[in-house]
Amino acid sequence: MAEPLVPRSLSRRRVLGSMAAAAVGTPIALGQLASGPTPASAASRAAAAQLLWHPNPSSAGLKAFEGIEADRGNAHPDRDYVVVEGGDHYRFNIWKDDRDTTGGGDRQRTESKGMVQDGTTLKMRDGETWTISYEMFMPTSLHGTSKFTHIFQTKTPADNGGPYITLDLGRSGSTETLRARAYANSGSPDIASTNLSPLRNKWITIEWTLTIGSKGKAAFVARNGTGSGAPVAVQGSMSNVKMPDQDDYQRPKWGIYRSVESASSDILDTYLLFRNFQASKA
């Protein structure tokens, strides 16, 4: 791959073995990341929200999540799939020859699932409105594909239902796209979509606002950069979004989950970086 993978000194076993219980980090004010019609409405929304998830990678490690789904067939025990890198961000690695245990060999997966703060699992339930924000770095080697490539999705654990909401890297001809989608609705319509190319090789900001329910709501904002002054690359919202808790809860997932049936030139050894995770409930 063009970009180097995780140094060998950061073995998965060493990372897992050394992480202490999750600790409170220093969160960015939600008002800096929120998107709304006026600054006043953004400030009101931030004041009304309760910040519940703000993991510090250096102290929480992988305990910020309910679990990791990668190499579930244990075909490559020497590989480091999800690690803390540089003390301030998470690195999700995937190799072109990885295969998940689902799909009969047609897909691969390196994902984290769920949100855990100080040992408590956070659960998004019907009628609740949650804002989830994070910063993300996508390298040149992570391509949009003609088949599915999800880098965020929500599901219901009890029945493995979904995905309900996804963030996809797509391709139409030579054009690659970043697509926020109401995946469980008929036709999996876009909530927002934009060209992928300008958003690569830099830290960008992602924000979701999700109202859980069979006729829920979803809003999406992507900023081309970080901080309150970063320009909005794309935003959109949608009502009547199918996103029920199924008498369980909606659980977010991050990472790379993709079909290998796209063009081989798009299925490369690659990675995805995340930092500054936050989740608030209104």
N, C-alpha and C positions, 0 to 999 in steps of 0.2 A: 504494500500500500504506500501511497505517497506520504502519508503522515505516520510517524512511528506509533506503535501501540504502547501499552503500559510498560514501564521499565520492569525488568524481571524482579527487582528488589521489592516490588509491591505485589506479593503473591496473594491470591484470594484467601488462602487459609490464614496468612498473617493478618490480613485486614480484618477478617471475621473474628479472629481470636483476640485482637487487641482493642476492639471497640468497646467503650464503656457505655453506660446507659445514656439515653438522649438527654441533652442539656439545652437550656434556653439560649438561643443565639441572639444576635442583635438585628432585629428585623428592620427592613426598609418600610417607611410609612406607606400604608396602602394608598393614601391619597396621591402619592407620587406615581403610582402605576395605574390608577383607576382611569377609566374612560367614561365620560358622561357629557351631557349637553352643555353644562356650565361648570366652572370651577367650584361654585357653591354646592352644586349637587354632588360632586365628587367628594368634597370635604364632609358633607352630611353623611354620605354613604360610609366613608371611612370611620367616622365617629360612631356610627350605629353598629358597625361590624365588630365581632369578637375574634381577635387573632388567636387561633388555636394550634396552628402547625407552623413551626419556624425552625426546622432542624439545623444544627450546626454540624457540618460534615466531619470536622476534625474530632468532635466528641461523640456525636450520635452514631456516626458511621452508617452501616447498613441497618441499624436498629431504627432508623427513621422510617422504614418501610415494614409492611407485614411480611414480605418475603421477596425473593429473587427467583425469576424463572429464566434459566439459561442452561444449556447443555443438560437437559433433564434426562437424557439417555446416558450421561456420563461418558461420552465418546472422546472428550478432550479434557481430562482432569488436570492437565498442566496449564490450561489457559485461564487467564484472569478476565472475567466477564464484566463484573461491576465492582469498581474500586473507588476509594477516595483518592483524589490526586491533588497535590499542591496544598492540601489542608482546607481548601475552600470550595471545592466542587466535586461532583460525581462524574466518573467516566464510564460509559457503557460501550463495551467492545463487541464486535461481531465479525466473524470470518466467513468468507464465501462458501466454505465447505461445511459450516454448521447446519444441522438439521434438527427441528423440533420433533418431539415424540407424537405430535398430532399431525394430521393432514397427509399421512402416508408418504412423507418425504418431500412434500412440495413447499415447505415453508421453514423459516428459521426465526429464532426469538432470543433477544436479550432484554428482559423487562424487569422493573420493580413493580410491586403492587401495594397499594394502600398507603395510608398516612398514619404514623405512630408518633406521638409526642409524650416523652417521659413515661414510656411504657403503656400508654393508653391509645387504643386504636380508635381513630376518628371515623364516624360513619355518617354518610349523607343520606338522609331519609326523606320520604315524600313530604312535600310542603315546605321544606327548608331551602333557603337560598345561600349558596356558598360562592365565594370568590377565591379562585386558585390562581396564583401568579408564580412565575419563575423566569429565570434567564437561561438561555439555551445557545449553544454553539454548534453549528453544523458545518463540517469540513467539505471540501470539494469532492472527496471520495464517497460522500453519502448522496446518492442520486434519487431523483424522482423516478418512479417506475410505472410501467403500463399495467401491471397487476398491483395488488394492495401493498402499501408500505405505511403502517401506522407508527407514529412516534408519540402518540398519546391516545388513550382510549378509556372509556368507562364501561364497567361490567357489573353484574350482580353475582357475588360469590356463591350463594346457595345453589343456584341452578346454572352457573356459568353463562347466564344470559347476556346478550349483547354481541358485539359492542354497540353501545347506544350513541355515544359521542366519540368522534375521532379527530385527530389531526394527522393528515396524510401528506405524503410526498408523492405527487402524481406526475405523469408525463403524457403529453399529447404531441406526437411527432418529436421535434427537437426542443419543445418548450416544457420545462419542468415547473411544477406549481406546488405551493403550500396551500392546503385546503382544510379548513375547519368544517366538519360535516355532521349533520344529524343522521348518523349512519343507520339507525333503526327505523327511521321514517321511510315511507315508500319512495323508492328512487334514490335514497341516501343523498339528499340535496345538500349543496354547499350553504353554510352559514356565512362564510367569507372565503375568498380565494385570491391569491396574488402570485406573481412571478417569484420563483424560488431563488433565482440567481443573485439578486442584490442582497439577500439575507444570509449568504454563506460567509464563512471564515471571519465571523465577528460575533460578539455577544449581542443577542437580541432579547427582547422582553415579550413574554406571552402572558395574557390574562384571560381567564374564563370566568363568567358569572353564570351559574347553573341553578335553576329552580327545579328541584327533583319532582317527578310525577309522571303519570301516563300522558298528561298534556302539559308538560313542563315548558320551561323557557331556557334559552341558551344565548349568551352573548360572547363574542370573541374579539380580542384586540391583539395585534402584533405590532410592536414598535421596532423600528430599524435602529436599534441601539439600546442603551440602558439609561436610567434616570428620567426625571420628569420632563426634560427637554427633548428626549428622543422623539423623532417624528413618527407618526402613525403610518405603518406600511399598509395595513388593511384592518377593517373592522366590520362587524355585522352582527345582527341579532335575529332571532327567530322564535315564534310562539308555537304552541301545539307540538312541542318536541317530545318524542317518546323516550322517556328516561325514568321509568318507575323503579321503586326500591324492591319490588317483588316480595314484600314482607320481609325483606332482609336489608340491604343497603346498596347504594351505588358506590363502587370503588374505583378510583382512578389508577391508571397504570402509565408508566413512562418507559421509554427505551426504543428499541428497534424490533418491530414484528413485521416481517415481509414475506411475500411469495418469492420463491426462486424461479418461477416460471416466466418472469420478465426476461428481457434481453440480458445475456451473460455480461455484457459490457456495463450493465447497471448494478450487478450484484458483485460488489467488491468487498475486500477487507476494509472495515471502516469503524467509526465510533461516533458517539454523540455525548456532549457535555451538558450538565445541568448545575445550576447554583441558585442560591437565594430563593428556595422554595418557601412559599407562604400559603396558608389557607385560613380564611375567615368565614364565620357563619353570621349572617345578618340576624 
